[in-house]
Amino acid sequence: MNQQFYAELEQQMGWDITIVLPKNWQSEYGRQLTPRKLEGFSGKLIAFPVWFSGNIPLHCYRSWFAGLVQRSQPDFIFVHEEPYAIAAFQLYCANQITRRVPIAFYTWQNIHKQYPLPFRLMEQFVYRNSTFAFAGSQSVQQVLETKGFSKKIEKLPLGIDAGRYSPHPEALTLKQTLTESSPEVLIGYLGRITEEKGLKTLAIALGQLMHLPWRLVVIGSGDYEAIFSDVVQRLNLSERVRCLGFIPHEQSPRYLSAFDVLVLPSETRPHWKEQFGRVLIESMACGTPVLGSDSGEIPWIIHETGGGLVFSEGNPGSLAQQLKRLLQSSDLRRQLAEQGRRSVLQTYTNPTLVRHFAQLLQTCVRSKIA
């Protein structure tokens, strides 16, 4: 599904695109992923085996790419890796050895971190030899500038396929199944089940709203599942909370459309804060309002789109207060849903983001800035 961006780029520009990706990848959900070509993407898909599969900074390809770069003769190299990652260093070395064409990396590092050797040296090497950089958000751009990256920085948030993420025709039927046809407001969570995602705070907040008609559906997997289950039992919420486990990504629009509200209660930690919250724009595109904490980029997205409400992270009282507003007012939910979907379709669709991306690359290649 991530290839949709490049399929759209092909369609808009008619460019020849080659995607290089790992042949083997251990996902954060504990599943082994293998590459599959998206129907509609006609470019090349080249898979190389990697060492340290599943580890973002440590994984490296069993190739230095010099031969591939020399054979493919690219006009531009887009490295969808963090600048401190070994894989990024490999591509930058190959470009220096062979073509020296314009090259840029894509980063989501929204916390200022100083890495140990040799990662700090690799990061500086990537900085020096980049034409410019893509930053996923405003806070990421600020981190880049603070770390001394002095070249052009372009903001490139995540996007969605509006054809896939839209109100689903089976939403009402699925909601009736999930709520057992009772007149409850269906609250949803979709994402990793980890401690920093704030699910304990969500459970405590719901415990304060037992007098209201609601049901929570939790979708995802992770190392916090057993602990969250214990929390739900201790708070006597078991009859109102349903955990469905992992579902394939392509099925998510059905569930997001069925929810009356999606909650993303992420909580900042010393080495992590929410980088974007893609599920927020996916949910809004499906016509569902959102409620998110003020961790990382969540409040910025919600305020910009107008598609939801924000609460103070890690604060069950604040979460309960905002959730109560949504539970008690279908008019508010409908208003937020309409505004959010309208805004996402204007700003966060792949065609919109691809146009900006393509214009920048085209200008760069034409001016032969390397």
N, C-alpha and C positions, 0 to 999 in steps of 0.2 A: 504493500500500500504506500510505502514511502517513495516508491518509484513514480507515483502519480505526478509529483512536481516536475520530474524530468520528461515524462510523457507530454505534459502541458507545454514544456519548453520546446520540445520537438514540434508540436503542433503550431505554436505561435511563430517560431523562428525558422523551422526547417533545418536546424543544425544537426550534425552528426554527433551523437553522444555515446561515450563509453563509460559505463559504471563499473568500478572495481570494488569488490566487497569480499568479506570473509567467506570461505567455503564452509566453515564450521563455526558456529557461534552459540555459546551457552547464555541463554537469556536470563534476565533478572528474575523471571518466574520459574527458573529451574528447568527449562525446556531447551532441548537442542534444536537450533534453527538451521535450516539449509536454504540457500537462495532459490527463489522462483521468480521467473520473469513475469512482470505484469502484462496482462493482455492489453494491448494498446500502446505499449512501449516497443518501438522497433529498433532501438539502438542496441549496442553490444552490452552484454552482461558477462563480466569476467570474474570468476571466483578463484581466489588463491587460498590455500590452507594457511592457518595462522597458529602461532604459539600463544599460550595464555589466553585462550578463548574466553570471552565474557568479561575480561578486565580492560576497561577503557584506556587507562594510561599505559599498561604493560603489554597489551597484545601487539604483536608484530607479524608482518607477512613474511612468508618464506620466499621472499623475492625482494631485491633492491630496486626493482622497477625501471632500471636504466634501459634495459632492452625494450620493455613495453613502451616507454615514453619515446624512444628512438623510432620504433616501428609505427606507432600511431600518429606521431607528428602533431600533437595537440596545439591549438592556438591559445588555450587557456586551461589551467588546472585548478579545479575547485576541490579543496581538501576538507571533507566534512569530518574533521577531527579536531580535538583540542590541541593547542600549539605545544603543549608539554608532552604529548603522547608520542610514543616510539613510532607508531604508524605514520604520523604527520612528518616526523623527522625523516623517515624513509623516502617519502614522496618528494620532500624538499631537496634531499641529497640527490635523488635521481634527476630532478630538474636542473640542479646546479651542474651536474656532471655532463648532461646532454644538451637540452634545448634552451634552458633559461627563458622560458616563456612566462607571461604574467601568471601569477599564482596567488591564491588567497586561502585562508583557513576560516573555519566557522566555529565559534566558541559560545559556550553557555556558562562559563565560569563567572558566577555572580558574587563570589566571596574572594577577597584578596588573600591569596595564599602564596607563601614562598616555598618552592619545592626544593628537595635535596638534590645534590649532584647525582647523576648527570642530567636530571630532568630540567633543572634550571638553565643549564647550558643549551640543551636542545630547544627550550622555549625561546631563548634569546636568539638562537640561530634562525628559528622560524620567523621571529619578529623582523630580524634584519633583512631577510630575503623574501619577505612578502611584498606584493604589490599594494595590497590593502587587506582589510579584515572584515568579516561579517560577524556581527554581534546579535545574539538572539533577543536582547532586550536592552532597555536603557541602563539598568544597573550593570549589565555585562559590559557595556561600552565604558562606563565609569571605571570599572576595574581595569580594563585594558589601558585606559589613559593613565591611571594611577601607577600601573606597572611599567610605564615608559614607552608604550607603543605610540609612536608619533605620526604614523601614516594615516591615511583615510580609513575611517570606520563606517561601515554601512549597517544599518539596522535591518535584520531579516527575521521577523518572527515566524512561528510555525503557522501553517495554513491547513485548510480542510478542503475536501472534495465536496462541493455543495450538492452534487448529484447523489452522493452516498449519504452524507449527513444532512438529512432533512426530515420533517415529520413523517414517521413511518405509518403506513396504512394498517399495520397490525398492532399499533400502540395500545388502543383501547382494549382489545382482546387480551393482550399480554398483561396489561394492568389488572384486569379482572381476575386473571389467573394468579397473579402475584399477591393480590389482596384478598383472594378467596371471595371475590364479588362483594366485599363489605365496603361501605362508604367511607373509606379511609384516604387520607392524603398519603401518596406514595413518595417516600423520601428515598433517594438513591445515593450510593457511593460506588464509584468505579475506579479502580486503580490498585496499586500495590498495597498489600496488607502488612505494613511495617509500623514501628512505633512512632516514627516522626510524622506519619500521616494524620495523627490526631484523632484516631478512632475512639480512644478511651474518653477523650473530651466530648466527643459526639454522644457517646453512650450516657455519660453523666448528664449532659444537657437534656437528652430525651427522657431521662428519669425524672426530670422536673416538669415534664409535659404529659404525664400519664393521663391527665384528665381530658386531653384532646385526642381526636381520632387520627392516628398516624400508623404507618408501618414502614420499617426500614429494610431495604434490600441492599446487601453488600456483595459486590462483585469483584473478584480478584483473588490473588493468592500471595503468600509471603510468610516470613518467619514469625509474624505476630498473630497468626490465626488462632492458635491455642490460647494465648493470653487474652485476646479480644473475646473469645468465647467464654472464658472464665469471668471477665468483667460483666458481660451481658447477663450471665446467670446470677452473679452476686447482686446485680441491680434489679433482678426479677423482670427482665425485658425479653426473655426467651420467646414468649408467645408473639411478640411484635417484631422480632428481628429475624430475618431470613438471609443466610449466607449461601450464595450460589457457587462460590469458588471461581476458578478461571473460566473465561469464555474467550473464544477467538475474537481478534480485533474486529473482523468484518461483521460480527454480530452485534457490536456495541450500539449502532444506531437504533435498533429495535428497543433495547432497554432504555437508552437515553430518552427516546420519544415517549416511553411508557411512564417514566418518572414525572411526578408533579413538581419536584424540585430536586436538584442535584447539590450535594454538599461536599465541599473540599476543605476539610479542617486541618490542613497542614500546619506543622509547628517547626519553627526555626531551631536548628541545632548548631553547635560551634562550627561544624564543618559542612553544614547543609542548610539551604533554604530553598523554597520552591522556585524553580527557575522559570517556569511559565505556567504550567497547568493546562495542557492542551485539551483535557477533558472539558474545561470550561467553555471553550469556543465550539467544541463538538456538541456539547449539550445545548448551547444556545442556538446553534444551527438546526438542531432537531426540535426547536420550539419549546425548550424547557428552561425555566429560570434557574439561577445558581445562587448558592450561598457559600462564600469562601472566607477563610481567615485572612489576616493582613500579613501573611508570611510572603516574603519575596515579591514576585510579580503579580500575585493573585489580585490584590486591591487595585493595581494599575489597570489590569485587564477589565475588571468589573466596572470600575469607574469610567473607563474609556468607552465601553460598549453600552453601559446602562442596563445590562441584562441581569442584574442581581443585587444582592446585599452583601455587606462585609461585616465581620465581627472580629473582636480582639483574639488573636491566637492563644490557645491554651486556656481560655476563659469560658468555662461551661455556662456561666450566667449570661455572658454576652451572646454566646451562641444560642442559648435557649430563648433569649429575648427576640433576636432577629428571626429565629425559626418560628416562634409563636406568631409573629406578624404574617408570615407566609402561610402558616397552617390555617389561620383564621380568615384570610382574605383571598378568595379566588380571583377577585378583580386585580389585586396587586400582582398575583402570580401571572395573570394573563398580560398585564401591562408590561411587566419586566420581560416576559417571554417574547412579546412582539418587538420591543425595543432591542433586545439582545440579538434576535435573529436578523433584524434589519441591519444592525451595525456590523455583525459578523460577515454578512453577505457583501457588504461594501468594502470591508477592510481585510478580512482574513481568508479569502478564497485563494486557491492556487493560481488562477489566472491573474489576479491582481498582483500577487507577490512575484510571480514569474515575470510579468512585464517590467517591474522595477529591477529584478535580478538581471534580465536580459539586456536592458538598456545600459546598465553599468558595465557588463562584460563587453558589450559591443563597442562602447566608447573606449574602454581600456585597450582592446585588441586593435582597434583602428588607429589609436595614437601610438601603439607599439611601446607602451610603458611596461617595463619589466623590472 
